[in-house]
Structure formats: structure tokens, C-alpha cells
Amino acid sequence: MTRGKTNAAANGNGRHFKTLTATPGHKNGKSKPILITGGAGFVGSNLAHRLLSAGHRVRLLDNLSRSGVERNLRWLIETHGDLVDIEVPDVRNLSVVKQAVKDASQVFHFAAQVAVTSSLVDPIEDFEINARGTLNLLESIRNTDNPPPLVFTSTNKVYGNLADLKFTKGPTRYAPLDAAICERGIAEDRPLDFHSPYGCSKGAADQYVIDYARTYRIPALVFRMSCIYGPHQYGNEDQGWVAHFMIRSITGKPITIYGDGKQVRDILFIEDLVDAFLLAQQHMSRLSGNAFNIGGGPANTISLLELLDLIAELHGGELSIHFENWRAADQRYYVANTGKFSGLTGWKPKVSVPQGVKRLYEWLMASSPQLAATPVAVPAVSRTLEAGKL
Ligand SMILES: NC(=O)c1ccc[n+]([C@@H]2O[C@H](COP(=O)([O-])OP(=O)(O)OC[C@H]3O[C@@H](n4cnc5c(N)ncnc54)[C@H](O)[C@@H]3O)[C@@H](O)[C@H]2O)c1
């Protein structure tokens, strides 16, 4: 964060925040910025990079509470300099959120408390960030003269632990007995069933976004996302398991598997998610008011054990793995049916699991001296309360 000027001010929580603005004179000086909350995070920085590369002005609002994300910020500033506006307050602060939204042309809302584990330790903070923070944003959008279109990232956790599904257990993975789910995955007509404070806060935010589109007619939609992975992800034991397993392998540290490792997820490479975000904004008038399941879908699934095999192939050597009890509410299987969004926009994931995993591996290897120098911190809570991951 070497560019721009900084201003210190007190935020609503009594803490101080910094505002970093790019130096004046950028090529798109008069264009309205695209606002990304949580813009220094994994998903936010990748989207910001794509938008900035296309010449858009981007405003990032992020309190930098996620360990490692300051590296993403540095990368964006070094790569794009004057096109980036960076604000470092908190989504819990309504007045700064209002200010950030005021002249935005589009909004992507990613800022969140992202770990089930932390939500179990401090449900109020989790609620304040995820539910109240989203309401702050929605109110800010509603009170502008020309509300900018909003894309909000929810989670597949809004469907609960899917305890009613029955599975067969193969050598490396679970498979659902229901042929339709096996073939297509879980669709949006699945009843909502919030589990854990994190599930409740994200689920509440998800429903607020849909209702603001309905009641106040603001243009807004929800992505209920499966596991996303790719470069600039500083995964830890609580969130970002694909990157977490790789970082542990590269840095020669043991990996803990909760359960038997046969849990199956559809995983989506970040570039494919960014394509989906752009399509969502492009088709907002048709899509507003809807929630969409977004993930790799049935063509891009992997179990934890299978990922470890892939990493062993890429990295060589022995991985150190040990097993612990299942985490609370861990889904044996979650695969998104992405047909609703694909049908309306033509979107399809392009990057296969082996290709994407290799790209993440290569990026991590290139940045591993940095990783070794500043290890990604696992929040203290995860050591005592290990009860679920995104
Ligand atoms: N990555 C995934 O696999 C995945 C899956 C489902 C849903 N999601 C959702 O997508 C969004 C982005 O996830 P990500 O993987 O990029 O996570 P991330 O942790 O990398 O990014 C979130 C960012 O929000 C910031 N932040 C946290 N609290 C804040 C606050 N109070 N005010 C301002 N900024 C704050 C963090 O510093 C971080 O940079 C989140 O809303 C997450 O719940 C992610």
C-alpha cells in the first residue's frame, strides 16, 4: 500500500480506519466506479483484477481482517495503480457504506465473516458482519437516486446438512442414491435449512437481498456458491480447503481430515466464477430477484481423498495426513445444479478440476517463499472449536 494518500478517521465501532485513494489522473477519471466489498479477499481481488484489466475503475471496501489479503491489495495496486480506489472501513459502518455506494455503477458484495467455526464462538459478531452488514449495503443502495445493480455471494450452506439424502460409499467418495441428484446436483428448489450461526447470518442476508429486489425493486441477485478455488486464495483450516491442503503440502505441514475424507464437493475455478459475475450484471434485468446455485456442477466434483491424490501427483513426496472426528453439519455430498443460471445466461465452467488444481498449485509454488515467510494464520478459535468448513 505504497500509493495514494491516507486519511485516518474513527469508524462506528470506535476503531480507526484508513482511506487509500489512487493518485489523481487515471485514464478513466470520470467513469463511475464498480464497488466490491471484501475486494481484497480471494474472490474480490480476482474480480477486481478482471475489471481493472478491462479499464474499469474499481472501488474496494475491505477492513483487511482476513489474514493474507493485504498481499492481494498490494498486487492490485502494483498491477493497476491509478484505477483502484481502496477504502479500509467496515461494512458494519452504515455511513461509510453509504458513501462508498453513492456513485457506484455496480456493486458486488463479498465482505463477510466466512468461517462456521468463528461464527460458533462469536455469533453476534458473525451476525453484525454478515446480516447487518448486508442490510447496511441494501439500505445504502435503496437510498440512492439510481440504485446500482447488486450481486451478493451466499453459500450452499443455506440448504443445511442434507441429512435426508442417502449415499453409497465407494473407495474414495460418497455417491447419492437419488439418480437425479447424482446426474444434476442440488437445485434451488431445495428447501432452505440454515445450520450454524454462519448459515443463519448468510441465509438471512441471502433472503434480505431477494426481498429488497421484490419489495423495493432494486436490481439484485444471489449466488449460492459451492467451493471456489484458485490463485490469491489464502485458504486455512476454516475456509478455502483446496488451497489449505495445498499450502500445507507445499510447506511440509500435516493435514487434518475431519471425517473419512470421502466427502464430495463440486469445486469451481475462480476464473469461471468471475465469468459468471460478469454475466450476472450483464443480464441483471432478467435475473434480478433470483438466487442461483453456482459451482463446478456434476462435471467438476472431487472428494478430499481424491484432492490429496492429485496434490501428491503434482508435488511428489509423502503427504502427512491424519484423521479426526466429523465436524458438525458437514455435508457428505454437495454438488450444485447450475442449470438455472446456465439456462438463462449460457454460462458453463470451462476449467476442469485437474487443470484448475494445477493452476492453483503453480501459483502457490511461485509464491511459496512468501507463504513460508509469512505463514497464513489459523484463527485461534479453530484450534478449540473445530466444527465445519465452508
Ligand atoms: N470461497 C468460497 O469457496 C466461498 C464459497 C461460498 C461463499 N463464499 C462467499 O464469497 C464471499 C467471498 O469469499 P472469499 O473466499 O473471497 O473470502 P475472503 O475471506 O478471502 O474475502 C472476504 C473479505 O471480506 C473482508 N471482510 C471481512 N469482514 C469485513 C468487514 N466487517 N468489513 C469489510 N470487509 C470485511 C475480509 O478482510 C476479506 O478480504 C464471502 O461472502 C463468502 O461467504 C465463498
The ligand as an SDF file (V2000), in Angstrom:
LIG
                    3D

 44 48  0  0  0  0  0  0  0  0999 V2000
  -14.5020  -19.0200   -1.3580 N   0  0  0  0  0  0  0  0  0  0  0  0
  -15.5110  -19.8560   -1.2980 C   0  0  0  0  0  0  0  0  0  0  0  0
  -15.3350  -21.0620   -1.5020 O   0  0  0  0  0  0  0  0  0  0  0  0
  -16.9080  -19.3570   -0.9800 C   0  0  0  0  0  0  0  0  0  0  0  0
  -17.9670  -20.2630   -1.0070 C   0  0  0  0  0  0  0  0  0  0  0  0
  -19.2570  -19.8120   -0.7030 C   0  0  0  0  0  0  0  0  0  0  0  0
  -19.4700  -18.4770   -0.4190 C   0  0  0  0  0  0  0  0  0  0  0  0
  -18.3980  -17.6130   -0.3860 N   0  0  0  0  0  0  0  0  0  0  0  0
  -18.6610  -16.2010   -0.0790 C   0  0  0  0  0  0  0  0  0  0  0  0
  -17.9690  -15.4040   -1.0410 O   0  0  0  0  0  0  0  0  0  0  0  0
  -17.5060  -14.2000   -0.4160 C   0  0  0  0  0  0  0  0  0  0  0  0
  -16.0200  -14.0390   -0.6890 C   0  0  0  0  0  0  0  0  0  0  0  0
  -15.3220  -15.1440   -0.1470 O   0  0  0  0  0  0  0  0  0  0  0  0
  -13.7370  -15.2520   -0.2050 P   0  0  0  0  0  0  0  0  0  0  0  0
  -13.4060  -16.6780   -0.3700 O   0  0  0  0  0  0  0  0  0  0  0  0
  -13.2080  -14.2540   -1.1510 O   0  0  0  0  0  0  0  0  0  0  0  0
  -13.3760  -14.8470    1.2930 O   0  0  0  0  0  0  0  0  0  0  0  0
  -12.2170  -13.8890    1.8150 P   0  0  0  0  0  0  0  0  0  0  0  0
  -12.1700  -14.0660    3.2920 O   0  0  0  0  0  0  0  0  0  0  0  0
  -10.9740  -14.0920    1.0300 O   0  0  0  0  0  0  0  0  0  0  0  0
  -12.8070  -12.4440    1.4690 O   0  0  0  0  0  0  0  0  0  0  0  0
  -13.6940  -11.7470    2.3170 C   0  0  0  0  0  0  0  0  0  0  0  0
  -13.1150  -10.3540    2.5350 C   0  0  0  0  0  0  0  0  0  0  0  0
  -14.0150   -9.6100    3.3700 O   0  0  0  0  0  0  0  0  0  0  0  0
  -13.2310   -8.8180    4.2490 C   0  0  0  0  0  0  0  0  0  0  0  0
  -14.0500   -8.5240    5.4330 N   0  0  0  0  0  0  0  0  0  0  0  0
  -14.4050   -9.3710    6.4410 C   0  0  0  0  0  0  0  0  0  0  0  0
  -15.1540   -8.7310    7.3460 N   0  0  0  0  0  0  0  0  0  0  0  0
  -15.3110   -7.4590    6.8810 C   0  0  0  0  0  0  0  0  0  0  0  0
  -15.9800   -6.3190    7.3840 C   0  0  0  0  0  0  0  0  0  0  0  0
  -16.6590   -6.3610    8.5400 N   0  0  0  0  0  0  0  0  0  0  0  0
  -15.9360   -5.1540    6.6700 N   0  0  0  0  0  0  0  0  0  0  0  0
  -15.2270   -5.1040    5.5000 C   0  0  0  0  0  0  0  0  0  0  0  0
  -14.5640   -6.1570    4.9910 N   0  0  0  0  0  0  0  0  0  0  0  0
  -14.6080   -7.3200    5.6720 C   0  0  0  0  0  0  0  0  0  0  0  0
  -12.0090   -9.6680    4.5750 C   0  0  0  0  0  0  0  0  0  0  0  0
  -10.8940   -8.8890    5.0200 O   0  0  0  0  0  0  0  0  0  0  0  0
  -11.7480  -10.3620    3.2360 C   0  0  0  0  0  0  0  0  0  0  0  0
  -10.8050   -9.6600    2.4580 O   0  0  0  0  0  0  0  0  0  0  0  0
  -17.8840  -14.3010    1.0400 C   0  0  0  0  0  0  0  0  0  0  0  0
  -19.0780  -13.5830    1.2260 O   0  0  0  0  0  0  0  0  0  0  0  0
  -18.1150  -15.7760    1.2650 C   0  0  0  0  0  0  0  0  0  0  0  0
  -19.0440  -16.0160    2.3030 O   0  0  0  0  0  0  0  0  0  0  0  0
  -17.1260  -18.0260   -0.6640 C   0  0  0  0  0  0  0  0  0  0  0  0
  1  2  1  0
  2  3  2  0
  2  4  1  0
  4  5  1  0
  4 44  2  0
  5  6  2  0
  6  7  1  0
  7  8  2  0
  8  9  1  0
  8 44  1  0
  9 10  1  0
  9 42  1  0
 10 11  1  0
 11 12  1  0
 11 40  1  0
 12 13  1  0
 13 14  1  0
 14 15  2  0
 14 16  1  0
 14 17  1  0
 17 18  1  0
 18 19  2  0
 18 20  1  0
 18 21  1  0
 21 22  1  0
 22 23  1  0
 23 24  1  0
 23 38  1  0
 24 25  1  0
 25 26  1  0
 25 36  1  0
 26 27  1  0
 26 35  1  0
 27 28  2  0
 28 29  1  0
 29 30  1  0
 29 35  2  0
 30 31  1  0
 30 32  2  0
 32 33  1  0
 33 34  2  0
 34 35  1  0
 36 37  1  0
 36 38  1  0
 38 39  1  0
 40 41  1  0
 40 42  1  0
 42 43  1  0
M  CHG  2   8   1  16  -1
M  END
$$$$
